Amino acid sequence: MLPAKVRSLGNGLLGFLESLTLFVVTKSVPIWFETLGVHGIFFMSACFTIGLMVFSFFFMPETTGLTLEEIEEMYRPKQQK
């Protein structure tokens, strides 16, 4: 979903951020289990999932049937169109 000009650099940065996030979460899960317990971890995960579902429903545009170029055009600033 990144613009064509920065797609390769952006995908590399996003991959790095994903790996960093996975590392932090993996290292912190034992602490969360000690602090919150299994039920607390499940509840926290459910709350994050519900929050992201609500955010996605209200703020993510519908892209069914659109080409990648049309989606990119939606995100381009008005002055560049």
Beta strands, then each sheet from edge to edge (+ up, - down):
end
